[in-house]
């Protein structure tokens, strides 16, 4: 999973290391990406996925700001990250082939991919793995499904863009 994240976010990794750099530098790495309104969610997704994969994001998360502007203290217990097994291309292809077609919906692909990671056939998770999954799912959900004010939940990004262009 770590290799996959390094490859998928190669542009970001060439600019920042969340184990050494503060959150501001991580945000700066996402400045070129669009839509700009989603950049904060991109950062949240990136850090959540890295943490879920057992990667060190301590410097970035230690410098996150709370809504009142102060640095957020670490409230989590320090855990020794579990080193994930090496994932081969063949293993990924077998897993995708096995799960292909099991979730048929209009859900965002990132959420579908995570849902397919849930153990089936009576198998389970340890608490650490489940917690990492929930963090990753939360990050992907926050990234793919924008919050809207009450009464505007059905307004799409396209509707908002058209409304801004028409003004």
Secondary structure, 3 states (H helix, E strand, C coil): CHHHHHHHCHHHHCCCCCCCCCHHHHHHHCCCCCCHHHHHHHHHHHHHHHHHCCCCCHHHHHCCECCCCCECCCCCCCCCCCCCCCCCHHHHHHHHHHHCCCCCCCCCHHHHHHHCCCCCCCCCCCHHHHHHHHHHHHHHHHHHCCCCCCCCCCCCHHHHHHHHHHC
